[in-house]
Amino acid sequence: MLRRLAIASLLMVIGATAARADDRRDCSNLEGDAAIKACDRAIRRNPRDASLYYNRGIRYNEKGEHDRALADYTK
């Protein structure tokens, strides 16, 4: 039983790590709202990562949401 619990815990950690990596990658590689949503998720996990704000700012700028872009660039 303990071994199964340990394996399940390890799989959860691996899955969470993969999700973080996917959101970070998608934040810089996707376009439009899909990229913004990925950036939002990645920022919630790591609010000190300036590259996430920069990438989200680019996507806002592309959509013409210049105030939001500027706010992200400022962070």
N, CA, C and O atoms as CSV, one atom per row, in Angstrom:
chain,resi,resn,atom,element,x,y,z
A,1,MET,N,N,0.827,-1.190,0.000
A,1,MET,CA,C,0.000,0.000,0.000
A,1,MET,C,C,0.872,1.255,0.000
A,1,MET,O,O,0.606,2.195,-0.749
A,2,LEU,N,N,1.895,1.271,0.825
A,2,LEU,CA,C,2.780,2.429,0.909
A,2,LEU,C,C,3.507,2.651,-0.416
A,2,LEU,O,O,3.718,3.788,-0.836
A,3,ARG,N,N,3.884,1.560,-1.062
A,3,ARG,CA,C,4.585,1.671,-2.345
A,3,ARG,C,C,3.656,2.280,-3.401
A,3,ARG,O,O,4.089,3.122,-4.188
A,4,ARG,N,N,2.402,1.869,-3.427
A,4,ARG,CA,C,1.439,2.422,-4.381
A,4,ARG,C,C,1.220,3.911,-4.144
A,4,ARG,O,O,1.106,4.691,-5.089
A,5,LEU,N,N,1.163,4.288,-2.890
A,5,LEU,CA,C,0.995,5.697,-2.544
A,5,LEU,C,C,2.203,6.502,-3.009
A,5,LEU,O,O,2.048,7.602,-3.539
A,6,ALA,N,N,3.391,5.969,-2.816
A,6,ALA,CA,C,4.605,6.648,-3.250
A,6,ALA,C,C,4.634,6.799,-4.769
A,6,ALA,O,O,5.016,7.851,-5.283
A,7,ILE,N,N,4.236,5.765,-5.478
A,7,ILE,CA,C,4.220,5.821,-6.942
A,7,ILE,C,C,3.179,6.836,-7.422
A,7,ILE,O,O,3.445,7.611,-8.341
A,8,ALA,N,N,2.016,6.832,-6.814
A,8,ALA,CA,C,0.967,7.787,-7.183
A,8,ALA,C,C,1.433,9.220,-6.927
A,8,ALA,O,O,1.180,10.102,-7.747
A,9,SER,N,N,2.099,9.460,-5.822
A,9,SER,CA,C,2.610,10.787,-5.504
A,9,SER,C,C,3.653,11.231,-6.521
A,9,SER,O,O,3.655,12.380,-6.960
A,10,LEU,N,N,4.529,10.320,-6.887
A,10,LEU,CA,C,5.560,10.628,-7.877
A,10,LEU,C,C,4.938,10.978,-9.222
A,10,LEU,O,O,5.382,11.920,-9.880
A,11,LEU,N,N,3.926,10.241,-9.637
A,11,LEU,CA,C,3.256,10.525,-10.907
A,11,LEU,C,C,2.561,11.885,-10.888
A,11,LEU,O,O,2.533,12.583,-11.902
A,12,MET,N,N,2.008,12.255,-9.756
A,12,MET,CA,C,1.374,13.571,-9.634
A,12,MET,C,C,2.399,14.683,-9.768
A,12,MET,O,O,2.134,15.691,-10.424
A,13,VAL,N,N,3.557,14.517,-9.160
A,13,VAL,CA,C,4.625,15.517,-9.245
A,13,VAL,C,C,5.126,15.637,-10.676
A,13,VAL,O,O,5.322,16.744,-11.177
A,14,ILE,N,N,5.330,14.517,-11.326
A,14,ILE,CA,C,5.787,14.525,-12.716
A,14,ILE,C,C,4.752,15.207,-13.605
A,14,ILE,O,O,5.113,16.002,-14.473
A,15,GLY,N,N,3.489,14.910,-13.401
A,15,GLY,CA,C,2.427,15.528,-14.186
A,15,GLY,C,C,2.355,17.030,-13.980
A,15,GLY,O,O,2.175,17.780,-14.939
A,16,ALA,N,N,2.494,17.474,-12.741
A,16,ALA,CA,C,2.458,18.912,-12.447
A,16,ALA,C,C,3.653,19.622,-13.061
A,16,ALA,O,O,3.521,20.738,-13.566
A,17,THR,N,N,4.810,18.991,-13.024
A,17,THR,CA,C,6.005,19.581,-13.624
A,17,THR,C,C,5.841,19.702,-15.133
A,17,THR,O,O,6.224,20.713,-15.720
A,18,ALA,N,N,5.281,18.693,-15.753
A,18,ALA,CA,C,5.049,18.727,-17.204
A,18,ALA,C,C,4.054,19.818,-17.560
A,18,ALA,O,O,4.237,20.511,-18.561
A,19,ALA,N,N,3.006,19.987,-16.765
A,19,ALA,CA,C,2.012,21.035,-17.032
A,19,ALA,C,C,2.646,22.409,-16.948
A,19,ALA,O,O,2.350,23.277,-17.770
A,20,ARG,N,N,3.518,22.623,-15.964
A,20,ARG,CA,C,4.211,23.909,-15.850
A,20,ARG,C,C,5.069,24.178,-17.073
A,20,ARG,O,O,5.076,25.290,-17.602
A,21,ALA,N,N,5.785,23.172,-17.516
A,21,ALA,CA,C,6.645,23.318,-18.688
A,21,ALA,C,C,5.809,23.585,-19.935
A,21,ALA,O,O,6.193,24.400,-20.774
A,22,ASP,N,N,4.672,22.905,-20.064
A,22,ASP,CA,C,3.802,23.113,-21.217
A,22,ASP,C,C,3.249,24.536,-21.239
A,22,ASP,O,O,3.252,25.178,-22.289
A,23,ASP,N,N,2.778,25.034,-20.105
A,23,ASP,CA,C,2.241,26.393,-20.048
A,23,ASP,C,C,3.317,27.421,-20.383
A,23,ASP,O,O,3.055,28.386,-21.101
A,24,ARG,N,N,4.506,27.219,-19.873
A,24,ARG,CA,C,5.603,28.154,-20.145
A,24,ARG,C,C,5.930,28.147,-21.635
A,24,ARG,O,O,6.103,29.205,-22.240
A,25,ARG,N,N,6.013,26.973,-22.218
A,25,ARG,CA,C,6.306,26.851,-23.646
A,25,ARG,C,C,5.174,27.444,-24.473
A,25,ARG,O,O,5.417,28.196,-25.417
A,26,ASP,N,N,3.935,27.105,-24.117
A,26,ASP,CA,C,2.785,27.601,-24.862
A,26,ASP,C,C,2.658,29.121,-24.755
A,26,ASP,O,O,2.197,29.770,-25.694
A,27,CYS,N,N,3.055,29.679,-23.645
A,27,CYS,CA,C,3.014,31.122,-23.453
A,27,CYS,C,C,3.843,31.832,-24.521
A,27,CYS,O,O,3.458,32.901,-24.996
A,28,SER,N,N,4.956,31.254,-24.893
A,28,SER,CA,C,5.815,31.901,-25.886
A,28,SER,C,C,5.573,31.419,-27.311
A,28,SER,O,O,5.950,32.104,-28.261
A,29,ASN,N,N,4.952,30.255,-27.478
A,29,ASN,CA,C,4.827,29.681,-28.825
A,29,ASN,C,C,3.446,29.809,-29.449
A,29,ASN,O,O,3.328,29.837,-30.674
A,30,LEU,N,N,2.397,29.887,-28.634
A,30,LEU,CA,C,1.050,29.981,-29.191
A,30,LEU,C,C,0.733,31.423,-29.576
A,30,LEU,O,O,1.521,32.336,-29.327
A,31,GLU,N,N,-0.419,31.606,-30.179
A,31,GLU,CA,C,-0.868,32.929,-30.612
A,31,GLU,C,C,-2.141,33.327,-29.868
A,31,GLU,O,O,-2.870,32.470,-29.368
A,32,GLY,N,N,-2.399,34.612,-29.800
A,32,GLY,CA,C,-3.660,35.152,-29.314
A,32,GLY,C,C,-4.078,34.711,-27.929
A,32,GLY,O,O,-3.263,34.598,-27.013
A,33,ASP,N,N,-5.386,34.462,-27.799
A,33,ASP,CA,C,-5.966,34.140,-26.489
A,33,ASP,C,C,-5.413,32.850,-25.894
A,33,ASP,O,O,-5.294,32.731,-24.675
A,34,ALA,N,N,-5.074,31.885,-26.745
A,34,ALA,CA,C,-4.511,30.625,-26.230
A,34,ALA,C,C,-3.178,30.892,-25.536
A,34,ALA,O,O,-2.898,30.318,-24.483
A,35,ALA,N,N,-2.364,31.753,-26.119
A,35,ALA,CA,C,-1.082,32.099,-25.501
A,35,ALA,C,C,-1.300,32.866,-24.207
A,35,ALA,O,O,-0.621,32.617,-23.210
A,36,ILE,N,N,-2.244,33.797,-24.219
A,36,ILE,CA,C,-2.521,34.597,-23.018
A,36,ILE,C,C,-2.984,33.696,-21.874
A,36,ILE,O,O,-2.549,33.874,-20.737
A,37,LYS,N,N,-3.850,32.743,-22.159
A,37,LYS,CA,C,-4.314,31.824,-21.120
A,37,LYS,C,C,-3.171,30.972,-20.572
A,37,LYS,O,O,-3.088,30.737,-19.367
A,38,ALA,N,N,-2.294,30.513,-21.458
A,38,ALA,CA,C,-1.134,29.737,-21.001
A,38,ALA,C,C,-0.229,30.602,-20.141
A,38,ALA,O,O,0.287,30.143,-19.122
A,39,CYS,N,N,-0.033,31.853,-20.546
A,39,CYS,CA,C,0.779,32.775,-19.746
A,39,CYS,C,C,0.149,33.000,-18.378
A,39,CYS,O,O,0.844,33.010,-17.361
A,40,ASP,N,N,-1.176,33.183,-18.357
A,40,ASP,CA,C,-1.877,33.383,-17.078
A,40,ASP,C,C,-1.619,32.218,-16.124
A,40,ASP,O,O,-1.317,32.417,-14.947
A,41,ARG,N,N,-1.744,30.999,-16.650
A,41,ARG,CA,C,-1.510,29.817,-15.799
A,41,ARG,C,C,-0.055,29.769,-15.325
A,41,ARG,O,O,0.214,29.486,-14.158
A,42,ALA,N,N,0.870,30.044,-16.229
A,42,ALA,CA,C,2.289,29.998,-15.869
A,42,ALA,C,C,2.633,31.087,-14.856
A,42,ALA,O,O,3.426,30.856,-13.943
A,43,ILE,N,N,2.046,32.266,-15.011
A,43,ILE,CA,C,2.298,33.369,-14.068
A,43,ILE,C,C,1.754,33.034,-12.684
A,43,ILE,O,O,2.382,33.359,-11.676
A,44,ARG,N,N,0.589,32.383,-12.628
A,44,ARG,CA,C,0.052,31.978,-11.309
A,44,ARG,C,C,1.023,31.053,-10.588
A,44,ARG,O,O,1.149,31.104,-9.365
A,45,ARG,N,N,1.706,30.212,-11.350
A,45,ARG,CA,C,2.661,29.284,-10.739
A,45,ARG,C,C,3.996,29.945,-10.410
A,45,ARG,O,O,4.660,29.576,-9.442
A,46,ASN,N,N,4.383,30.926,-11.226
A,46,ASN,CA,C,5.698,31.554,-11.042
A,46,ASN,C,C,5.598,33.050,-11.339
A,46,ASN,O,O,6.024,33.498,-12.404
A,47,PRO,N,N,5.040,33.825,-10.409
A,47,PRO,CA,C,4.810,35.250,-10.659
A,47,PRO,C,C,6.085,36.096,-10.754
A,47,PRO,O,O,6.000,37.281,-11.074
A,48,ARG,N,N,7.236,35.533,-10.492
A,48,ARG,CA,C,8.486,36.298,-10.578
A,48,ARG,C,C,9.224,36.102,-11.901
A,48,ARG,O,O,10.308,36.653,-12.091
A,49,ASP,N,N,8.657,35.335,-12.800
A,49,ASP,CA,C,9.299,35.069,-14.085
A,49,ASP,C,C,8.938,36.179,-15.071
A,49,ASP,O,O,7.843,36.190,-15.633
A,50,ALA,N,N,9.863,37.104,-15.272
A,50,ALA,CA,C,9.620,38.276,-16.126
A,50,ALA,C,C,9.337,37.894,-17.573
A,50,ALA,O,O,8.601,38.603,-18.260
A,51,SER,N,N,9.900,36.795,-18.047
A,51,SER,CA,C,9.691,36.413,-19.449
A,51,SER,C,C,8.232,36.070,-19.721
A,51,SER,O,O,7.755,36.241,-20.843
A,52,LEU,N,N,7.521,35.590,-18.712
A,52,LEU,CA,C,6.101,35.274,-18.890
A,52,LEU,C,C,5.285,36.540,-19.103
A,52,LEU,O,O,4.395,36.575,-19.953
A,53,TYR,N,N,5.584,37.575,-18.334
A,53,TYR,CA,C,4.895,38.855,-18.504
A,53,TYR,C,C,5.240,39.469,-19.866
A,53,TYR,O,O,4.369,40.015,-20.544
A,54,TYR,N,N,6.487,39.377,-20.251
A,54,TYR,CA,C,6.923,39.902,-21.544
A,54,TYR,C,C,6.174,39.217,-22.687
A,54,TYR,O,O,5.657,39.883,-23.584
A,55,ASN,N,N,6.117,37.889,-22.649
A,55,ASN,CA,C,5.431,37.155,-23.704
A,55,ASN,C,C,3.936,37.458,-23.727
A,55,ASN,O,O,3.339,37.585,-24.796
A,56,ARG,N,N,3.340,37.572,-22.554
A,56,ARG,CA,C,1.919,37.912,-22.515
A,56,ARG,C,C,1.708,39.334,-23.036
A,56,ARG,O,O,0.724,39.612,-23.722
A,57,GLY,N,N,2.628,40.218,-22.710
A,57,GLY,CA,C,2.553,41.585,-23.222
A,57,GLY,C,C,2.603,41.631,-24.742
A,57,GLY,O,O,1.889,42.418,-25.363
A,58,ILE,N,N,3.431,40.805,-25.336
A,58,ILE,CA,C,3.492,40.730,-26.800
A,58,ILE,C,C,2.139,40.341,-27.365
A,58,ILE,O,O,1.662,40.947,-28.325
A,59,ARG,N,N,1.520,39.329,-26.769
A,59,ARG,CA,C,0.216,38.865,-27.271
A,59,ARG,C,C,-0.863,39.934,-27.099
A,59,ARG,O,O,-1.702,40.121,-27.980
A,60,TYR,N,N,-0.839,40.640,-25.950
A,60,TYR,CA,C,-1.800,41.731,-25.768
A,60,TYR,C,C,-1.564,42.823,-26.809
A,60,TYR,O,O,-2.518,43.358,-27.374
A,61,ASN,N,N,-0.316,43.152,-27.063
A,61,ASN,CA,C,0.010,44.180,-28.044
A,61,ASN,C,C,-0.504,43.785,-29.432
A,61,ASN,O,O,-1.049,44.617,-30.157
A,62,GLU,N,N,-0.329,42.527,-29.790
A,62,GLU,CA,C,-0.812,42.039,-31.087
A,62,GLU,C,C,-2.329,42.169,-31.218
A,62,GLU,O,O,-2.850,42.366,-32.315
A,63,LYS,N,N,-3.031,42.059,-30.091
A,63,LYS,CA,C,-4.490,42.185,-30.096
A,63,LYS,C,C,-4.945,43.636,-30.026
A,63,LYS,O,O,-6.141,43.919,-30.099
A,64,GLY,N,N,-3.994,44.553,-29.885
A,64,GLY,CA,C,-4.344,45.964,-29.780
A,64,GLY,C,C,-4.689,46.404,-28.369
A,64,GLY,O,O,-5.175,47.516,-28.167
A,65,GLU,N,N,-4.445,45.549,-27.398
A,65,GLU,CA,C,-4.707,45.879,-25.993
A,65,GLU,C,C,-3.434,46.464,-25.389
A,65,GLU,O,O,-2.746,45.830,-24.589
A,66,HIS,N,N,-3.147,47.697,-25.804
A,66,HIS,CA,C,-1.865,48.314,-25.484
A,66,HIS,C,C,-1.685,48.626,-23.999
A,66,HIS,O,O,-0.571,48.540,-23.483
A,67,ASP,N,N,-2.758,48.985,-23.314
A,67,ASP,CA,C,-2.644,49.250,-21.875
A,67,ASP,C,C,-2.260,47.986,-21.112
A,67,ASP,O,O,-1.432,48.031,-20.202
A,68,ARG,N,N,-2.858,46.875,-21.482
A,68,ARG,CA,C,-2.530,45.610,-20.821
A,68,ARG,C,C,-1.100,45.191,-21.164
A,68,ARG,O,O,-0.371,44.679,-20.314
A,69,ALA,N,N,-0.713,45.414,-22.415
A,69,ALA,CA,C,0.653,45.089,-22.829
A,69,ALA,C,C,1.656,45.907,-22.031
A,69,ALA,O,O,2.642,45.372,-21.525
A,70,LEU,N,N,1.403,47.197,-21.920
A,70,LEU,CA,C,2.310,48.073,-21.177
A,70,LEU,C,C,2.408,47.663,-19.712
A,70,LEU,O,O,3.488,47.697,-19.122
A,71,ALA,N,N,1.272,47.275,-19.129
A,71,ALA,CA,C,1.274,46.827,-17.725
A,71,ALA,C,C,2.163,45.600,-17.567
A,71,ALA,O,O,2.911,45.495,-16.594
A,72,ASP,N,N,2.084,44.663,-18.527
A,72,ASP,CA,C,2.928,43.469,-18.444
A,72,ASP,C,C,4.391,43.803,-18.692
A,72,ASP,O,O,5.265,43.270,-18.009
A,73,TYR,N,N,4.676,44.669,-19.649
A,73,TYR,CA,C,6.068,45.049,-19.914
A,73,TYR,C,C,6.678,45.734,-18.694
A,73,TYR,O,O,7.869,45.583,-18.420
A,74,THR,N,N,5.861,46.484,-17.967
A,74,THR,CA,C,6.336,47.212,-16.790
A,74,THR,C,C,6.707,46.253,-15.654
A,74,THR,O,O,7.626,46.524,-14.881
A,75,LYS,N,N,5.984,45.129,-15.562
A,75,LYS,CA,C,6.279,44.168,-14.506
A,75,LYS,C,C,7.617,43.530,-14.760
A,75,LYS,O,O,8.056,42.684,-13.981
